[in-house]
Amino acid sequence: MPIFEHNATFPFSRQTVWNWHSRPGAVRRIMPDWEGIRPVQVGGITDGAVTEFRMSIGIVPQRWVAKHHSYIEGEQFCDDSIKGPFARWNHVHKFVDGGEQEMTIEDKIDWKLPFHFFSRIGAPIMVMPRVRTMFKHRTRRILADLTRQQVFKDVPRRRILISGSTGLIGTQLGAFLETDGHDVHRLLRTSTKLHADQNPDNIVRWNDQTGEILEGSLEGFDVVIHLAGAGIGDKRWSKKRKNLIAQSRSIPTENLSKALAALESPPGVFMCASAVGFYDNRGDEELDETSSIGDGFLAKICKQWEDATIPASSAGIRTILMRTGIVTTAAGGMLKQILPIAKMGALGPIGGGKQWQSWISLDDQIYAIHHLMNQEDAEGVYNLTAPNPVTQKEFAKTLGKVLRRPAFAPAPGFVMKILFGEMGKSLILDGQKVHPKRLLESGYRFEHETLESALRDALGRFKSSTRSS
């Protein structure tokens, strides 16, 4: 039967790497975004635990169920596919000591396709390239996560509450903090459902429009991270939609801010999302946290959003406002929407392509939040954008390079206005050249400083090798 082996060495102790794998959130962190894998049951890594995923092979949806066995604390866990696209898939994960601060994960997979004949002729084309890429991603993600977490390893673990915890950023942020040993809870609206890999016991439910707590309590949290808000780019901006965008931000933020300020034991840190839309369309102007507010709809929304945190900051809670740019991930947002066009080679300059796009990788978004949370003197406004913004034309060209597709087909600006109205103008034709001045001054170092690096990581189009074999 075919055997796949992969060794990855890490500059950490075996116990550190084992702890990361054994905690909630690890499965979410190692899943590659571009594969579209969705966990529907996550049972841990001990004997008898079952993990189930939904995924697609080509256009065919698949259900993959794995059962764990042969567990040895601190040394090994194994999983055997009991339902899925393979006739056999037995995966052994071994954790082996190296030097004093070095260890190796030795992965060995014994596998077979449904028809054994195809295991030999199909493996080099259909299976192995995909598996190798997934393991390269896994190695890079574990190394990056642990490197960031070890910076603050001596800081006490915290009890953290996250709103917007099932969204694009919140889902990965919660998983990252869980692998770091924090006690993560999720602030949910009445209609919000958790993902299968999120703890249903660690929740607080509330009415975000009134501030009423319906289940659980806001007392006892060290950090509250507020990310919730209706999607800005999901639908055309009708009057009703614009009201929803506004009310889903300023009203819940003010309610939460007032509630935290009134607690007997308020959190030490309150972190609230905002956006670079605060600056509005500014052409080639260099923008940092000291730059003035713009004039458009998004600028007004962001100002109201940020002002809604004043009750918390006035009560002495260390309050951080995070003006985020375009988050690059295949799991959602702008990149996911334009990928089908880009893969056809039909993405090029839009409306001339000179408008600036201030972006940030999803990992850097998470790592920056973690960094600011742990910096005791971090307070006020921070731009969460990479240090190298690009024009829309350059964004399209770089994406085409990563995908190995042409990127020169222009799209006139008036077409965007016809198709998307005011939303198209604000999100596609307008732009901001934003610099993360305060974030860099705080000592943060980016995982992905260039757009090409971020896109290769987000799409699994790796160029350089990692420390594995």
HUGI-V527711 format. One record per backbone hydrogen bond with DSSP energy under -0.5 kcal/mol. CO is the residue of the C=O (numbers start at 1). NH is the residue of the N-H. If there is no record, write none. Layout:
CO & NH
CO & NH
This chain:
2 & 111
4 & 109
6 & 107
7 & 469
8 & 105
10 & 12
10 & 103
13 & 17
14 & 18
15 & 19
16 & 20
17 & 21
18 & 22
19 & 23
20 & 23
23 & 26
25 & 29
26 & 30
27 & 31
32 & 35
32 & 37
33 & 36
38 & 54
39 & 196
41 & 52
46 & 49
49 & 68
51 & 66
52 & 40
52 & 41
53 & 64
54 & 38
55 & 62
56 & 58
57 & 60
59 & 61
60 & 57
62 & 55
63 & 65
64 & 53
65 & 82
65 & 83
66 & 51
67 & 80
68 & 48
69 & 78
72 & 75
72 & 76
75 & 95
76 & 72
77 & 93
78 & 69
79 & 91
80 & 67
83 & 65
85 & 114
88 & 112
89 & 81
89 & 91
90 & 92
90 & 110
91 & 79
91 & 93
92 & 94
92 & 108
93 & 77
94 & 96
94 & 106
96 & 104
99 & 98
99 & 102
102 & 98
103 & 10
104 & 96
104 & 106
105 & 8
105 & 107
106 & 94
107 & 6
108 & 92
108 & 110
109 & 4
109 & 111
110 & 90
111 & 2
112 & 87
112 & 88
114 & 116
115 & 118
115 & 119
116 & 119
116 & 120
117 & 120
117 & 121
118 & 122
118 & 123
119 & 123
122 & 125
122 & 126
122 & 127
123 & 127
123 & 128
127 & 131
128 & 132
129 & 133
130 & 134
131 & 135
132 & 136
133 & 137
134 & 138
135 & 139
136 & 140
137 & 141
138 & 142
139 & 143
140 & 144
141 & 145
142 & 146
143 & 147
144 & 148
145 & 149
146 & 150
147 & 151
148 & 151
148 & 152
149 & 152
150 & 153
152 & 155
158 & 160
158 & 183
159 & 222
159 & 223
160 & 185
161 & 225
162 & 187
163 & 227
164 & 167
164 & 170
167 & 171
168 & 172
169 & 173
170 & 174
171 & 175
172 & 176
173 & 177
174 & 178
175 & 179
176 & 180
177 & 182
178 & 181
182 & 184
183 & 160
185 & 162
186 & 188
186 & 204
187 & 164
188 & 206
189 & 192
195 & 198
199 & 202
201 & 203
202 & 186
204 & 188
205 & 214
205 & 215
206 & 190
206 & 208
207 & 210
207 & 211
207 & 212
212 & 207
212 & 214
215 & 205
218 & 221
222 & 268
222 & 269
223 & 161
224 & 226
224 & 271
225 & 163
225 & 227
226 & 273
236 & 238
238 & 242
239 & 243
240 & 244
241 & 245
242 & 246
243 & 247
244 & 248
246 & 249
246 & 250
247 & 252
249 & 253
250 & 254
251 & 255
252 & 256
253 & 257
254 & 258
255 & 259
256 & 260
257 & 261
258 & 262
260 & 263
263 & 266
265 & 220
268 & 318
269 & 224
270 & 320
271 & 226
272 & 322
274 & 324
275 & 278
276 & 279
277 & 280
278 & 294
280 & 282
282 & 285
285 & 433
287 & 435
288 & 291
296 & 300
297 & 301
298 & 302
299 & 303
300 & 304
301 & 305
302 & 306
303 & 307
304 & 308
306 & 309
307 & 310
309 & 312
309 & 313
310 & 314
311 & 315
312 & 317
313 & 316
317 & 319
318 & 270
319 & 380
320 & 272
320 & 322
321 & 323
321 & 382
322 & 274
322 & 324
323 & 384
324 & 276
326 & 328
326 & 360
327 & 329
328 & 362
329 & 332
329 & 336
332 & 336
333 & 337
334 & 338
335 & 339
336 & 340
338 & 342
339 & 343
340 & 344
341 & 346
342 & 345
346 & 348
349 & 351
349 & 411
350 & 353
353 & 393
355 & 392
356 & 432
357 & 359
357 & 390
358 & 326
359 & 386
360 & 328
361 & 365
362 & 366
363 & 367
364 & 368
365 & 369
366 & 370
367 & 371
368 & 372
369 & 373
370 & 374
371 & 375
372 & 375
374 & 376
375 & 378
380 & 321
382 & 323
382 & 384
383 & 385
384 & 325
390 & 357
391 & 395
392 & 396
393 & 397
394 & 398
395 & 399
396 & 400
397 & 401
398 & 402
399 & 403
400 & 404
400 & 405
408 & 410
411 & 351
412 & 415
412 & 416
413 & 417
414 & 418
415 & 419
416 & 420
417 & 421
420 & 237
420 & 423
420 & 424
421 & 425
422 & 426
423 & 427
424 & 428
424 & 429
425 & 430
431 & 282
432 & 434
433 & 287
435 & 437
436 & 440
437 & 441
438 & 442
439 & 444
440 & 443
450 & 454
451 & 455
452 & 456
453 & 457
454 & 458
455 & 459
456 & 460
456 & 461
460 & 462
466 & 468
467 & 9
